[in-house]
Amino acid sequence: MDWKKTLIYGSFAAGAVLFLTGKRPAGLVVAGIGVATFAVEHPEKFEEIWRHMPEYIEKGSKFVDMASGFLERLSEQKGSGYRNISVAGGNRY
């Protein structure tokens, strides 16, 4: 693996980690470095991805909606879970 691929993959990974840990501006900058390097190294692939960007955004939006619905249902179930069940013979503690 050459250094440009390492830079591209590393910056995407580091950007994702920074973004998920709450350091969004830094994550976007680091990921932007990866995007710029990718665009310079593979302009034809970058152009193809750019043309298909609306499809990718739509699929990503559907995924986020699905994940948020799942997390919402999970939180509803957790609220009515085992903690609200009374223990036989008295209190829990």
C-alpha angles and dihedrals in degrees: 000000000000125000095258093058089046090052092048096048094038094051092048091050094044091046091052092049092048092046093050093047091057099261093115101159092051091045092053092049093050093045089048089059089056092048092050092049091048092050092052095044098042110022094163093053091044090052091051092050090048091054091051094044095108090057092049092049091050092049091047091050091052090049092051091049091050092048093048091050090051092049091047092053090046092053091048091053092046090055091057095038135112096306091071094053113101116235117239111250101022143314127342098253 
